């Protein structure tokens, strides 16, 4: 039995997720390998036992998206899998001034709930593509783990081991998908993240990398890995200029796009 989540945007991606199947991630990936999308406007991505349908809807034409959802539901029924519509949600992302009214999505004659946000691979994606909810969840986890750092310091753990514990248990939480959301975070949220790091510095008694440095380091590393991997779907976005020293900048029309990973990564590589 599979649970599913659906995110249905207009002029944006739409996701259908099949998490926690009754198979190991490897077996589930092999089992669902032939579950693909044939429409160029709808992409199907799989990560372990999570399957995501991403659709781009233009001019109000939802037919391709809905057909792929129906096709996925049919594929599941033919392969002894069942979508749990009670755990299926729909999220509409529309930045137009006058968004059109969309008909509710149904799967196997069951209506799908419409939500403002949902959790995808550990990150909370909101309808307005802002990251306050996701950052709140990250800070809550980090603050809970700060208790154990205080206890270790109280029991006399050496500073070197405290730093190791912080890096593995707290910093890893703060950096969860940081290349995705940090560029679009507000100054207030960035300050909250940095304040958590300063608290850890006081407990440990040693300087720690700032959240900005962590973001820059991980963005550079991820960009370099994409450049080295010619099979990566985004490899062609890193286009060297004729002199071979700088990469061609991406054209962006909105601040949201400008602050996203790829434009930011190219700017960092060129700096």
LINTAWO-V631707 format. One record per backbone hydrogen bond with DSSP energy under -0.5 kcal/mol. CO is the residue of the C=O (numbers start at 0). NH is the residue of the N-H. If there is no record, write none. Layout:
co->[CO,CO]
nh->[NH,NH]
//
This chain:
co->[1,2,4,6,6,11,14,16,16,18,20,23,24,25,26,27,29,31,33,38,40,42,42,44,46,48,49,51,51,52,53,54,55,56,57,59,61,62,63,64,65,66,67,68,69,70,71,72,73,74,75,75,76,81,82,83,83,84,87,88,89,90,91,92,95,104,106,109,112,115,117,117,119,122,122,123,124,125,129,130,131,132,133,134,135,136,137,138,139,140,141,142,143,144,145,146,147,148,149,150,151,152,157,158,159,160,161,162,163,164,164,165,165,166,169,169,170,172,174,174,176,176,177,180,181,185,186,187,188,189,190,191,192,193,194,195,196,197,198,199,200,200,209,210,211,212,213,214,215,216,217,218,219,220,221,222,223,224,227,228,231,233,234,236,237,238,240,245,253,254,256,259,260,261,262,263,264,265,266,267]
nh->[83,18,16,8,14,56,6,4,18,2,22,27,28,29,30,31,32,34,35,41,55,44,53,51,49,50,46,44,53,54,42,56,57,10,60,61,65,66,67,68,69,70,71,72,73,74,75,76,77,78,78,80,79,1,84,3,86,87,112,5,114,92,93,9,98,111,109,106,89,126,119,124,122,119,124,125,117,128,125,134,135,136,137,138,139,140,141,142,143,144,145,146,146,148,149,150,151,152,153,154,156,155,161,162,163,164,165,166,167,168,169,169,170,171,172,173,174,175,176,177,179,180,181,183,184,189,190,191,192,193,194,195,196,197,198,199,200,201,202,203,204,205,213,214,215,216,217,218,219,220,221,222,223,224,225,226,227,228,229,231,234,236,237,238,239,247,243,240,257,258,259,263,264,265,266,267,268,269,270,270]
//
